[in-house]
Amino acid sequence: MTSLSGLDVYDRVSERRAAAGGARRRGRHGAGRADTHGARPAAMENQWPASWVGEKLPHMGSITWGPEWAAAYDQTYAAMSEPPVLDPMVGVLAELARGGPVLEFAVGTGRVALPLSARGIAVHGLELSPHMAERLLAKPGADAVPVTIGDMTTTRVAGAPFKLVYLVANTIMNVTTQDDQLAVFANAATHLEPGGCFVLEVIVPQLRRVPPGEVARVFTFDPDHVGIETFDDLAGQIAWSHHWIETGGRLVRHSAPYRYVWPSELDLMAKITGFRLRDRRAGWDQAPFTSDSHSQVATFEKLP
Ligand SMILES: C[S@@+](CC[C@H](N)C(=O)[O-])C[C@H]1O[C@@H](n2cnc3c(N)ncnc32)[C@H](O)[C@@H]1O
């Protein structure tokens, strides 16, 4: 553990990568493959050489988001930080918080934690990337949101039991193995009081939108942001998300793998770790969830 700007830094992921040893390489059109074993060498961040794109990331929980991506994050999520998007979300979370305290897994730059905290609820954050957390710490209101640097698959945050743990912005998918996603559920359960809720916001995998015979689709095509995702490993449920973002006159390239997860699989992970599904909606506006929903807000309640 090291200390950074008043944060507790648990560098477990780097340790795990270092312990796991080197990877066998197998390149392919900018996307991960299923048949490599072992992990990359330590200290991987999100800005990696193009030659690394094309590898599977087995046995590794998450990529640490580096400084360039942290600097671009708030701009990239500007639309998602506007009151019409944030207000309903913060409203739902505030109600589930029942006065708090609450814990945000993968708190990032505080997009959600800070407005929730501004409603008088005690919010704690857990975050893997010190670069993202530094951005949070620099914002007004950050004094009220203690942040622990660590991995949401394993790190325990002081202040439990919490009334609510939440994980939004598709971030369960940043954890790239099924075992580690299950560990996120188990870790949420550890932090909650009985009856407390674990809320996830995550997309429904959009494989139906991939043109027949193709492995890629463009999901964003704006003047300052082009995003392409490739579906590479159907068994491991691994896709890669590639971004080209113009920020401050610079072009930032960011590619990261994610593990997509079906609603039924979330429910099974919840059952295994002592939750029951309380509610599933298509969004924070409480629209009903249907077979055509592209996203979901799932609320799991910890059983006694
Ligand atoms: C899409 S951002 C979401 C940030 C914030 N929750 C929001 O809604 O704006 C994803 C965040 O998850 C963090 N993250 C990824 N894997 C993680 C892990 N295993 N444990 C903790 N944080 C993680 C990243 O560093 C990044 O800050």
The ligand as an SDF file (V2000), in Angstrom:
LIG
                    3D

 27 29  0  0  0  0  0  0  0  0999 V2000
  -16.7230    4.3390  -17.0450 C   0  0  0  0  0  0  0  0  0  0  0  0
  -15.7670    4.8540  -15.6520 S   0  0  0  0  0  0  0  0  0  0  0  0
  -17.0710    5.1400  -14.4920 C   0  0  0  0  0  0  0  0  0  0  0  0
  -16.7130    6.1840  -13.4740 C   0  0  0  0  0  0  0  0  0  0  0  0
  -17.9040    6.6720  -12.6380 C   0  0  0  0  0  0  0  0  0  0  0  0
  -18.5340    5.5720  -11.9230 N   0  0  0  0  0  0  0  0  0  0  0  0
  -18.9410    7.3450  -13.5060 C   0  0  0  0  0  0  0  0  0  0  0  0
  -20.0610    6.8670  -13.5800 O   0  0  0  0  0  0  0  0  0  0  0  0
  -18.5920    8.3510  -14.1290 O   0  0  0  0  0  0  0  0  0  0  0  0
  -15.0720    3.3330  -15.1150 C   0  0  0  0  0  0  0  0  0  0  0  0
  -14.1660    3.4440  -13.9030 C   0  0  0  0  0  0  0  0  0  0  0  0
  -13.9910    2.1390  -13.3680 O   0  0  0  0  0  0  0  0  0  0  0  0
  -12.6910    2.0540  -12.8450 C   0  0  0  0  0  0  0  0  0  0  0  0
  -12.3860    0.6260  -12.6720 N   0  0  0  0  0  0  0  0  0  0  0  0
  -12.1980   -0.2880  -13.6540 C   0  0  0  0  0  0  0  0  0  0  0  0
  -11.9540   -1.4950  -13.1270 N   0  0  0  0  0  0  0  0  0  0  0  0
  -12.0080   -1.3530  -11.7800 C   0  0  0  0  0  0  0  0  0  0  0  0
  -11.8410   -2.2500  -10.6870 C   0  0  0  0  0  0  0  0  0  0  0  0
  -11.5710   -3.5390  -10.8900 N   0  0  0  0  0  0  0  0  0  0  0  0
  -11.9600   -1.7720   -9.4380 N   0  0  0  0  0  0  0  0  0  0  0  0
  -12.2280   -0.4590   -9.2240 C   0  0  0  0  0  0  0  0  0  0  0  0
  -12.3900    0.4460  -10.2220 N   0  0  0  0  0  0  0  0  0  0  0  0
  -12.2810    0.0050  -11.4870 C   0  0  0  0  0  0  0  0  0  0  0  0
  -11.8770    2.7910  -13.8670 C   0  0  0  0  0  0  0  0  0  0  0  0
  -10.6150    3.1550  -13.3690 O   0  0  0  0  0  0  0  0  0  0  0  0
  -12.7710    3.9740  -14.1640 C   0  0  0  0  0  0  0  0  0  0  0  0
  -12.5220    5.0360  -13.3020 O   0  0  0  0  0  0  0  0  0  0  0  0
  1  2  1  0
  2  3  1  0
  2 10  1  0
  3  4  1  0
  4  5  1  0
  5  6  1  0
  5  7  1  0
  7  8  2  0
  7  9  1  0
 10 11  1  0
 11 12  1  0
 11 26  1  0
 12 13  1  0
 13 14  1  0
 13 24  1  0
 14 15  1  0
 14 23  1  0
 15 16  2  0
 16 17  1  0
 17 18  1  0
 17 23  2  0
 18 19  1  0
 18 20  2  0
 20 21  1  0
 21 22  2  0
 22 23  1  0
 24 25  1  0
 24 26  1  0
 26 27  1  0
M  CHG  2   2   1   9  -1
M  END
$$$$
